[in-house]
Amino acid sequence: MSDIRQRFYIEDCPVRGEVVHLEATLQTILAQRDYAQAVQILLGEMLSATALLASTLKIKGRISLQIQASGTFKWAMAECNHLGEVRALADYEEDPRFQAATDSSTVLKSLTNPILFINIEPEFGERYQGIVPLDQTTLAGCLMQYYDLSAQIPTRIVLASTAQRSGGLLIQLLPRISEEEQQRIDEDLWPRLTMLTETLKADELTELAANEILYRLYNEEDVRLPEIEQLKFGCTCSKDRCANALQQIGVEAVRETLEHQNPITMDCQFCNTQYQFTAEEALGLFGEHLS
């Protein structure tokens, strides 16, 4: 059950969905930082959400969710690419409410001037950024509102997480292609599926296998299950990216840094990997040599 994404379809209907489970990957990401319990849960939900949303894209690239706010909680982000690689990070000040909470709503309610960004970055082509109001009590509620109002695709999302496992389920009613298809579809299908989806409990989503969840919810429908996709932790950091960052700040800033730190050490906050540049390597990025 660990770290998978299971797509499903309702046969002969414009309905598709996904179930996501994260376990080993979630624990790997949460182990990078000493996160408070409520922040762990929020990151777990964000990771499951990005894995669900990434499956709806038909491009090579990545999608990320990013929460920005002022106050105690600063920001959080989660990302998934077309290879099923996910990562996440958060920054906040210590707050006793975050340690004691057993769900992510404590963090969401504490946010000051919050904004949720949906970023889509294809390997080729233009980037897209959607802005979602964080005015619902849950992350799933905010995302459903975005799809219903902005994307105009009826969507239901359920998210749940603990410090050990996270899970998510997404189901969408896709646009109908033809008048013939419209006549063939049961008009009660979407209200029925919506009602069934809303019965899914948090512990079922994190503890049960994907096929068991789908059977419990939709056993009276003709559900089709393609092959399961694997999800895993993946970081995009590299020494080349760090070198590009040094080039962007300029040779004078690099010289000044070398006066206090030689070699220059750069840390990846996502995976804690360290990259070092000796003075010769750092100045060589600008075609200069040690004098």
C-alpha positions as a printed Julia matrix, in Angstrom:
291×3 Matrix{Float64}:
   0.0    0.0     0.0
   2.97   2.31    0.58
   3.56   5.2    -1.83
   1.15   4.55   -4.68
  -1.33   6.34   -6.93
  -4.27   4.34   -8.26
  -6.29   5.81  -11.1
  -9.88   4.65  -11.59
 -12.7    5.16  -14.06
 -16.44   4.58  -14.04
 -17.12   2.55  -17.18
 -19.01   4.39  -19.96
 -19.2    7.54  -17.84
 -17.28  10.86  -17.93
 -15.98  10.23  -14.41
 -12.37   9.66  -13.4
 -10.51   9.65  -10.14
  -7.36   8.87   -8.2
  -6.45   7.4    -4.84
  -3.06   8.25   -3.29
  -1.2    6.69   -0.37
   2.12   7.92    1.02
   3.99   6.21    3.83
   7.76   5.7     3.47
   8.03   8.84    1.32
   6.11  10.92    3.86
   8.31   9.71    6.7
  11.44  10.49    4.68
  10.28  14.07    4.09
   9.13  14.69    7.67
  12.42  13.33    9.02
  14.32  16.21    7.36
  12.96  18.71    9.91
  11.55  18.63   13.45
   8.03  19.68   12.47
   5.22  20.24   14.96
   2.42  17.69   14.76
  -0.11  19.96   13.03
   2.5   21.01   10.45
   3.33  17.35    9.78
  -0.34  16.68    9.08
  -0.67  19.73    6.82
   2.41  18.72    4.8
   1.04  15.19    4.47
  -2.22  16.54    3.09
  -0.39  18.88    0.71
   1.77  16.02   -0.58
  -1.26  13.83   -1.25
  -3.02  16.75   -2.9
  -0.15  17.51   -5.27
   0.1   13.83   -6.23
  -3.63  13.84   -7.0
  -3.51  17.08   -9.0
  -0.39  16.03  -10.92
  -2.3   13.03  -12.23
  -4.83  15.34  -13.9
  -2.11  16.98  -16.03
  -1.23  15.63  -19.46
   2.2   17.22  -19.59
   5.75  16.5   -18.52
   6.63  18.84  -15.71
   5.62  19.48  -12.13
   2.83  20.94  -10.06
   3.21  22.52   -6.66
   0.98  23.88   -3.93
   2.36  26.8    -1.95
   0.81  28.45    1.09
   2.09  31.91    1.97
   1.01  33.85    5.04
   2.19  36.34    7.63
   2.23  35.71   11.35
   3.47  32.6    13.13
   3.17  30.36   10.07
   5.23  31.68    7.14
   4.88  29.27    4.24
   4.64  25.66    3.13
   5.02  23.98   -0.23
   4.6   20.52   -1.72
   5.48  19.4    -5.22
   4.97  16.41   -7.51
   6.34  15.84  -11.02
   5.24  13.58  -13.88
   7.6   10.85  -12.65
   5.73  10.61   -9.35
   8.52  12.26   -7.37
   7.34  14.38   -4.44
   8.94  16.73   -1.94
   7.75  19.29    0.64
   8.98  21.93    3.08
   7.53  24.39    5.61
   8.73  27.37    7.63
   7.06  28.66   10.79
   7.73  30.0    14.26
   7.21  27.79   17.29
   3.6   27.83   18.41
   2.19  25.58   21.17
  -1.06  25.25   19.22
   0.79  23.42   16.45
   2.25  20.83   18.83
  -1.03  19.9    20.48
  -3.29  19.86   17.4
  -4.43  16.61   15.82
  -5.46  18.07   12.45
  -4.32  20.69    9.96
  -7.23  23.06   10.55
  -5.37  24.52   13.55
  -2.63  25.75   11.22
  -5.09  26.97    8.57
  -7.11  28.92   11.14
  -3.95  30.57   12.48
  -2.88  32.01    9.13
  -2.75  35.77    8.63
  -3.38  37.06    5.09
  -3.04  33.56    3.62
  -2.85  32.72   -0.08
  -2.67  29.31   -1.74
  -0.85  29.17   -5.07
  -1.2   26.34   -7.58
   1.89  26.38   -9.81
   2.1   24.31  -12.99
   5.56  24.21  -14.59
   5.81  22.2   -17.83
   9.22  21.16  -19.11
   8.4   23.11  -22.25
   5.95  25.96  -22.54
   4.55  28.66  -20.32
   4.15  28.36  -16.58
   0.72  28.79  -14.99
  -0.14  30.07  -11.54
  -3.58  29.92   -9.99
  -4.45  31.8    -6.79
  -6.85  30.11   -4.39
  -8.42  31.83   -1.36
  -7.71  29.97    1.86
 -11.16  30.72    3.24
 -12.33  27.15    3.83
 -11.72  25.13    6.98
  -9.76  22.43    5.15
  -7.2   22.26    2.35
  -9.48  19.87    0.47
 -12.32  22.4     0.71
 -10.14  25.16   -0.76
  -9.07  22.98   -3.68
 -12.62  21.84   -4.42
 -13.75  25.46   -4.48
 -10.98  26.25   -6.97
 -12.02  23.46   -9.33
 -15.73  24.22   -9.06
 -15.41  27.99   -9.61
 -12.2   28.55  -11.58
 -11.64  25.36  -13.53
 -15.4   24.68  -13.68
 -14.85  20.93  -13.35
 -17.05  19.37  -10.65
 -14.54  17.82   -8.27
 -14.58  16.17   -4.88
 -11.38  15.75   -2.87
 -10.81  14.01    0.45
  -7.46  14.35    2.26
  -6.18  12.84    5.49
  -2.8   12.5     7.17
  -0.97  11.42   10.29
   2.75  11.62   10.97
   3.07   8.1     9.52
   0.74   8.01    6.5
  -1.18  10.35    4.27
  -3.89   9.64    1.75
  -6.1   11.38   -0.74
  -8.98  10.68   -3.08
 -10.05  12.82   -6.03
 -13.04  12.25   -8.29
 -14.08  14.48  -11.2
 -16.98  14.81  -13.58
 -15.38  15.54  -16.94
 -17.03  17.56  -19.71
 -19.34  15.49  -21.89
 -18.22  15.25  -25.48
 -21.4   14.78  -27.46
 -25.18  15.0   -27.21
 -25.34  11.22  -27.6
 -23.06  10.8   -24.6
 -25.16  13.2   -22.57
 -28.28  11.16  -23.24
 -26.51   7.96  -22.2
 -25.33   9.23  -18.8
 -27.3    8.64  -15.64
 -28.13  12.13  -14.36
 -28.11  10.86  -10.79
 -24.56   9.52  -11.14
 -22.6   12.56   -9.95
 -24.87  13.37   -6.97
 -24.67   9.7    -5.99
 -20.88   9.55   -6.29
 -20.54  12.83   -4.38
 -22.62  11.5    -1.52
 -20.67   8.24   -1.4
 -17.31  10.05   -1.49
 -18.3   12.22    1.47
 -18.79   9.09    3.62
 -15.06   8.27    3.45
 -13.48   8.57    6.9
  -9.97   9.88    7.55
  -8.7    6.63    9.08
 -10.07   4.63    6.15
  -8.17   6.85    3.74
  -4.85   6.4     5.54
  -5.2    2.76    6.61
  -7.02   0.9     3.82
  -5.64  -0.22    0.47
  -6.81   1.72   -2.59
  -8.88  -1.13   -4.05
 -10.61  -1.67   -0.71
 -11.49   2.03   -0.47
 -12.92   2.0    -3.99
 -14.9   -1.17   -3.33
 -16.4    0.23   -0.12
 -17.42   3.45   -1.83
 -18.41   2.48   -5.35
 -19.06  -1.28   -5.35
 -22.36  -0.77   -7.21
 -20.6    1.08  -10.05
 -18.58  -0.45  -12.87
 -15.13   0.7   -11.69
 -12.05   0.11  -13.86
  -8.54   0.14  -12.37
  -5.48   0.74  -14.59
  -2.05  -0.26  -13.35
  -0.88   1.29  -10.07
   1.75   4.06  -10.27
   4.58   4.28   -7.74
   5.33   7.51   -5.87
   8.69   8.36   -4.27
  10.7   11.15   -2.7
  12.69  13.11   -5.24
  14.74  16.29   -4.95
  15.81  18.5    -7.84
  18.91  19.89   -6.13
  22.32  19.5    -7.76
  25.76  21.11   -7.74
  25.0   22.64  -11.14
  21.93  24.4    -9.69
  24.04  25.71   -6.82
  26.64  26.93   -9.31
  23.92  28.8   -11.21
  22.82  30.42   -7.95
  26.37  31.63   -7.28
  26.61  33.04  -10.79
  23.37  34.95  -10.26
  24.66  36.75   -7.15
  27.81  37.87   -9.0
  31.55  37.58   -8.58
  31.89  40.36   -5.99
  29.36  38.73   -3.68
  31.15  35.41   -4.11
  34.52  37.01   -3.25
  32.99  38.56   -0.13
  31.49  35.19    0.89
  34.85  33.46    0.46
  36.42  35.87    2.95
  34.18  34.4     5.66
  33.5   30.9     4.33
  36.01  28.88    2.34
  34.9   26.56    0.91
  31.42  27.94    0.27
  28.87  25.44    1.59
  25.31  25.39    0.26
  22.6   23.23    1.88
  19.46  21.86    0.24
  16.61  22.43    2.65
  14.53  19.64    1.09
  17.01  16.76    1.45
  19.83  18.22    3.61
  22.46  17.5     0.95
  25.5   19.81    1.16
  27.39  21.16   -1.86
  30.82  22.74   -1.45
  32.76  25.1    -3.7
  36.41  25.83   -3.1
  37.63  29.32   -3.88
  39.11  28.03   -7.12
  35.79  26.38   -8.13
  33.66  29.38   -7.16
  35.8   31.97   -8.95
  36.21  29.63  -11.91
  32.47  30.01  -12.53
  33.31  33.56  -13.62
  36.44  32.65  -15.55
  38.67  33.97  -12.79
  41.57  32.32  -11.0
  43.15  32.66   -7.6
  45.78  35.39   -7.5
